[in-house]
Amino acid sequence: MDSQAKYGCLARGEGGAYLRMPTGVGYREKIWDHAPGQVLVEEAGGIVTDSRGEPLNFGLGRTLGENYGVIAAGKEVHAKVLAAVQMALKEEKEKAKA
């Protein structure tokens, strides 16, 4: 399913959260995959941030180069999803150090 369809489903209340986390070294999300979807979700009352809880920055060219991942969810669950993602990233980082 295309990113825009996923954002549309989330905006209609047909999903709980939409996550995009980087998987490859050097890969950056493209702005055209997320800018329209962010508008849809936010107009429906949801929140879209990166995994640090920062707003997506669409002003740096073709990619979301300053953002790390994308988390979109309803206002009532976004903080919980963000906390879970941050905990998982922390555990992954600690595991890599060991």
Secondary structure, 3 states (H helix, E strand, C coil): CCHHHHHHHHHCCCCCEEEECCCCCCCCCEHHHCHHHHHHHHHCCEEEECCCCCCCCCCCCCECCCCCCEEEEECCCHHHHHHHHHHHHHHHHHHHHC
